[in-house]
Amino acid sequence: MRIDSNQPYVVNISGPKAPSAVTGAAAASKSASAQQATATRGGDRVVLSAQSREISRLTQALDQLPEVRADQVALAKQRMQNGSDRVDATAVAQKFVDSFKRG
């Protein structure tokens, strides 16, 4: 068995059989009557390209990252406690108003 990473990964989920991979020449060699029979049964097919697999891998990697940057939170706390970080109440209020205007 040869796996060609340049070909999309195809899974046929229309029949009672377990999913199988079909690539390039194997997909092209499927007879017209078999393709028509699959189409008339309402068969479904899933095609995952190399790009979609990469996007999935990157999405999973992003899910592993923390949503809060603890170093930035600690720095902000330290600045507030020291009094070196002043919050402009007018600017905060304006941002609230602007966000409500946008919806």
C-alpha positions as CSV (number, residue, x, y, z in Angstrom):
1,M,0.0,0.0,0.0
2,R,1.3,3.4,-0.9
3,I,0.2,6.6,0.7
4,D,0.5,9.7,-1.4
5,S,0.3,12.8,0.7
6,N,-0.5,15.0,-2.4
7,Q,-3.8,13.3,-3.0
8,P,-6.9,14.1,-0.9
9,Y,-8.1,11.6,1.6
10,V,-11.5,10.3,0.6
11,V,-13.9,8.4,2.9
12,N,-17.1,6.8,1.5
13,I,-19.7,6.8,4.2
14,S,-22.7,5.7,2.1
15,G,-22.6,2.0,2.6
16,P,-22.6,-0.5,5.5
17,K,-18.9,-1.1,5.0
18,A,-16.2,0.5,7.2
19,P,-14.8,3.8,5.8
20,S,-12.0,3.3,3.3
21,A,-9.4,5.6,1.7
22,V,-9.6,6.1,-2.0
23,T,-6.9,8.1,-3.8
24,G,-6.0,9.2,-7.3
25,A,-5.9,6.2,-9.6
26,A,-8.2,4.1,-7.5
27,A,-10.9,6.8,-7.6
28,A,-10.5,7.2,-11.3
29,S,-10.8,3.5,-12.0
30,K,-14.2,3.3,-10.4
31,S,-16.6,2.2,-13.0
32,A,-19.4,4.6,-14.3
33,S,-22.1,2.2,-13.2
34,A,-20.7,2.0,-9.7
35,Q,-20.5,5.7,-9.5
36,Q,-24.1,6.0,-10.8
37,A,-25.3,3.4,-8.2
38,T,-23.7,5.4,-5.4
39,A,-25.3,8.6,-6.7
40,T,-28.8,7.0,-6.9
41,R,-28.5,5.6,-3.4
42,G,-27.8,9.1,-2.1
43,G,-24.2,8.2,-1.0
44,D,-22.2,10.7,0.9
45,R,-18.5,11.3,0.6
46,V,-16.0,13.2,2.7
47,V,-12.9,14.6,1.2
48,L,-10.2,15.9,3.5
49,S,-7.3,17.8,1.7
50,A,-3.9,18.1,3.1
51,Q,-4.7,21.8,3.8
52,S,-7.8,20.9,5.9
53,R,-5.8,18.4,7.9
54,E,-3.1,21.1,8.5
55,I,-5.9,23.5,9.6
56,S,-7.3,20.9,12.0
57,R,-3.8,20.2,13.4
58,L,-3.2,24.0,14.0
59,T,-6.7,24.4,15.6
60,Q,-5.9,21.6,18.0
61,A,-2.6,23.3,18.8
62,L,-4.3,26.6,19.5
63,D,-6.8,24.9,21.8
64,Q,-3.8,23.8,23.9
65,L,-2.7,27.4,24.5
66,P,-4.0,29.2,27.6
67,E,-6.6,31.9,27.0
68,V,-5.1,34.2,29.6
69,R,-1.6,35.4,29.4
70,A,-0.6,35.0,33.1
71,D,2.6,37.1,32.6
72,Q,0.6,40.1,31.3
73,V,-2.0,39.7,34.1
74,A,0.7,39.7,36.7
75,L,2.3,42.8,35.2
76,A,-1.0,44.7,35.1
77,K,-1.7,43.8,38.8
78,Q,1.8,45.0,39.8
79,R,1.3,48.3,37.9
80,M,-2.1,48.9,39.5
81,Q,-0.7,48.1,43.0
82,N,2.3,50.5,42.4
83,G,0.0,53.2,41.1
84,S,2.0,53.5,37.9
85,D,-0.9,52.4,35.8
86,R,-3.8,54.9,35.8
87,V,-7.1,54.1,34.2
88,D,-8.8,56.9,32.3
89,A,-12.5,56.6,33.3
90,T,-13.6,58.8,30.4
91,A,-11.8,56.6,27.9
92,V,-13.3,53.4,29.4
93,A,-16.8,54.9,29.3
94,Q,-16.3,56.0,25.7
95,K,-15.2,52.5,24.7
96,F,-18.4,51.1,26.3
97,V,-20.6,53.5,24.4
98,D,-18.8,52.7,21.2
99,S,-19.1,49.0,21.6
100,F,-22.9,49.3,22.2
101,K,-23.3,51.5,19.1
102,R,-21.6,48.8,17.0
103,G,-24.0,46.2,18.4
